[in-house]
Amino acid sequence: MNPPERRTQWMEPGEEADRLRESQMGSTAAFGQIVRGYQRAIHRVAYAVTRNAGDADDVTQETFMRAWQAIGRFRVGEPLYPWLARIAMNASFSLLRRRKRRPEVALEPMLEGGAQWAGGDDPVEEAAASERDERLAGAYAALSEEHRAVLALRVVEDLSYDDIARTLGVPVGTVMSRLSRARAELKSRMRQTG
């Protein structure tokens, strides 16, 4: 199955605040609008970690169930996406730990802003790309959860350092150092394998 599309339609801040207040008063209809506004983005986060569409579906559902249960504790006015993405990341990693397996991740090959492989009809090129994707997946899977999380949020979700920091609940400097270390480790592992 193909990975989910990258962009989403997030809610306007005023609309989001209104839906949050209504949700905190028990409105499932308002919460449904929140779900519709963020479902694709949260699914992308889950897919980036699990690399399985079915698992991403399960994690997305679990994320919104957990969010609904905790909606009363959410401070209206704070950005909603980082909170939801943090729930999704935690649920994704919990799922993987429960299964005691590593994710099969083929990150977009633009870790440093490079162009993606365009593909083609040449079987030799396709085989080489497939082998490279497998090596990249293995290297990514060997990273720590912290490094996989920061790479997924930066590369797949294209979040800013500030947004990643809010999502993970760490300072921006920590995001920058984790991202730098993750990229260096990923490059090193890729060199070792081929």
Secondary structure as GFF3:
##gff-version 3
##sequence-region A 1 194
A	DSSP	alpha_helix	13	24	.	.	.	ID=ss1
A	DSSP	alpha_helix	28	50	.	.	.	ID=ss2
A	DSSP	alpha_helix	53	70	.	.	.	ID=ss3
A	DSSP	three_ten_helix	71	73	.	.	.	ID=ss4
A	DSSP	alpha_helix	80	99	.	.	.	ID=ss5
A	DSSP	alpha_helix	123	141	.	.	.	ID=ss6
A	DSSP	alpha_helix	145	151	.	.	.	ID=ss7
A	DSSP	pi_helix	152	156	.	.	.	ID=ss8
A	DSSP	alpha_helix	161	168	.	.	.	ID=ss9
A	DSSP	alpha_helix	172	193	.	.	.	ID=ss10
###
